[in-house]
């Protein structure tokens, strides 16, 4: 694996731009259609870059080129390059994937400037944010609540899906990954 040397631009910040904690986690990458396991990875949600801690040359950290990455796994999550909404082809967490439907989260962070001293500029990173998408056949739509989730499906499925959401007492905006996977499985049947 090769890439560009990572020169940390995030000095003097409040918070951090990374998925989960600001530390390297064990994971795997599909790079040039070849799988590499047992790597130390960190995902920069602000710059949408995957960082690799190169073990042979401690403390070398490189940025893996997104063009050559198809998928990566870390922190119990799978991220795959998919085309969704206005983000276009980007890495999204694969929450659930079936033959005719899938659920994906585009995770990101926002950086704000903070002028807390006249001579010192610092950045503040937001908490982790996500846009949620549902894929039906070859089309994906963003959803924000139960109403927009149900509206993404064909008219013939909407009544049954509304009943399922009520019976399971599910609010898609707050549902965990397991609940969303169950719902996608139900939608695929």
Secondary structure, DSSP 8 states (H G I E B T S, - for coil): --EEE------SEES-SBSSSSS-EEEEEEETTEEEEEEEEEEETTTTEEEEE-GGGTT-EEEE-GGGEEEEEETTEEEEEEEEGGGEEEEEEEEEE-SSEEEEEEEE--EEEEEEETTEEEEEE---EEEEEEEETTEEEEE-SHHHHHHTS-HHHHHHHHHHHHHTT--TTT--HHHHHHHHHHHH-
